[in-house]
Amino acid sequence: MRAAAVVTTVGTEEQANLIAREIIARRQAACVNIVPGVRSIYRWQGKICSDAEFLLIAKTLESEFEAVAATIRELHSYELPEILTFDVGKGDANFLRWIAAATDKEADFADEEDEDELSFAVLDEDE
């Protein structure tokens, strides 16, 4: 089990939320960070472009990369979305176990959201 971070950029907050929520709902990642205020300067179709974007960083397992990439391609509005993965060389053992548990498709989860309530989990060090 190797952890990985998958990154993509999108043009709107609405699309960032859609893709992030769907990746989590499908249990393809444990967490997706949405970073606003990214300025991307790139070459596209012979022109230099500059756009405001949102950066998504999905914490997942290497084995989930293809599924995460497929979800991004399915929901992304860009003709050629950025989809890159970075292997996690090391990480906190509890955090890495949480990623594995959150992506376990066989585990029982209450996948209901309560958008009015912020919740978080603290892992027991003995787990």
C-alpha positions as CSV (number, residue, x, y, z in Angstrom):
1,M,0.0,0.0,0.0
2,R,1.6,3.2,-1.2
3,A,0.1,6.6,-0.7
4,A,0.0,9.2,-3.5
5,A,-1.2,12.7,-4.1
6,V,-3.1,13.4,-7.3
7,V,-3.4,17.0,-8.5
8,T,-5.5,18.8,-11.0
9,T,-6.6,22.4,-11.6
10,V,-10.1,23.7,-12.5
11,G,-11.4,27.0,-13.5
12,T,-14.3,27.4,-11.1
13,E,-15.0,26.8,-7.4
14,E,-18.2,24.9,-8.4
15,Q,-16.2,22.5,-10.5
16,A,-13.6,22.1,-7.8
17,N,-16.3,21.2,-5.3
18,L,-18.0,18.8,-7.7
19,I,-14.9,16.9,-8.5
20,A,-13.6,16.8,-4.9
21,R,-17.0,15.6,-3.5
22,E,-17.3,12.9,-6.2
23,I,-13.8,11.5,-5.6
24,I,-14.6,11.3,-1.9
25,A,-18.1,9.8,-2.4
26,R,-16.6,7.1,-4.7
27,R,-14.0,6.4,-1.9
28,Q,-11.2,7.0,-4.4
29,A,-9.4,9.3,-1.9
30,A,-9.4,10.1,1.8
31,C,-9.3,13.9,1.3
32,V,-9.2,16.5,-1.4
33,N,-7.8,19.9,-0.6
34,I,-9.1,22.8,-2.7
35,V,-6.6,25.6,-3.0
36,P,-8.1,28.9,-4.4
37,G,-6.1,31.7,-5.9
38,V,-3.8,29.7,-8.1
39,R,-2.5,31.6,-11.2
40,S,-1.6,29.3,-14.0
41,I,0.6,30.5,-16.9
42,Y,0.8,28.0,-19.7
43,R,1.2,27.5,-23.4
44,W,-2.0,26.2,-25.2
45,Q,-2.5,25.9,-28.9
46,G,0.4,28.2,-29.7
47,K,-0.5,31.0,-27.3
48,I,0.7,31.9,-23.8
49,C,-2.4,31.9,-21.5
50,S,-2.8,33.1,-17.9
51,D,-5.8,32.0,-15.9
52,A,-7.1,32.0,-12.3
53,E,-7.7,28.4,-11.2
54,F,-8.3,26.2,-8.2
55,L,-5.8,23.5,-7.3
56,L,-7.1,20.1,-6.1
57,I,-4.9,17.8,-4.2
58,A,-6.3,14.3,-3.5
59,K,-4.7,12.2,-0.9
60,T,-5.1,8.6,-2.0
61,L,-3.4,5.3,-2.7
62,E,-1.3,4.6,-5.7
63,S,-3.7,1.8,-6.6
64,E,-6.6,4.4,-6.9
65,F,-4.8,6.6,-9.4
66,E,-6.6,5.3,-12.5
67,A,-10.0,5.6,-10.8
68,V,-9.3,9.2,-9.6
69,A,-8.0,10.1,-13.1
70,A,-11.2,8.7,-14.7
71,T,-13.4,10.7,-12.3
72,I,-11.5,13.9,-13.1
73,R,-11.8,13.2,-16.9
74,E,-15.5,12.5,-16.5
75,L,-16.3,15.7,-14.6
76,H,-13.7,18.1,-15.9
77,S,-14.6,20.9,-18.4
78,Y,-11.1,21.2,-19.9
79,E,-10.2,19.6,-23.2
80,L,-7.0,18.4,-21.6
81,P,-7.2,18.4,-17.8
82,E,-4.0,18.3,-15.7
83,I,-3.8,15.0,-13.9
84,L,-0.6,14.3,-12.2
85,T,0.4,11.9,-9.4
86,F,3.2,12.2,-6.9
87,D,4.2,9.2,-4.8
88,V,4.3,9.9,-1.1
89,G,7.8,8.7,0.0
90,K,7.0,9.0,3.8
91,G,4.2,10.1,5.9
92,D,2.8,9.9,9.4
93,A,1.8,6.2,10.0
94,N,-1.6,7.2,11.4
95,F,-2.4,9.4,8.5
96,L,-1.4,6.8,6.0
97,R,-3.6,4.2,7.7
98,W,-6.5,6.7,7.6
99,I,-6.0,7.1,3.8
100,A,-6.1,3.3,3.4
101,A,-9.2,3.0,5.7
102,A,-11.1,5.9,3.9
103,T,-10.5,4.3,0.5
104,D,-11.6,0.8,1.6
105,K,-14.6,0.0,-0.6
106,E,-15.6,-2.9,1.7
107,A,-15.8,-0.9,4.9
108,D,-19.1,0.3,6.4
109,F,-19.4,4.1,6.0
110,A,-22.2,6.5,6.7
111,D,-21.7,8.5,3.5
112,E,-24.3,11.1,4.5
113,E,-23.0,14.7,4.7
114,D,-24.1,17.4,7.1
115,E,-23.0,20.6,5.5
116,D,-24.0,22.6,8.6
117,E,-21.7,20.7,10.9
118,L,-17.9,20.4,10.7
119,S,-16.6,17.1,11.9
120,F,-13.2,15.5,12.1
121,A,-11.8,12.2,13.3
122,V,-8.9,11.6,15.6
123,L,-7.2,8.3,15.2
124,D,-6.3,6.3,18.3
125,E,-2.5,5.7,18.3
126,D,-3.1,2.1,19.2
127,E,-4.9,1.4,15.9
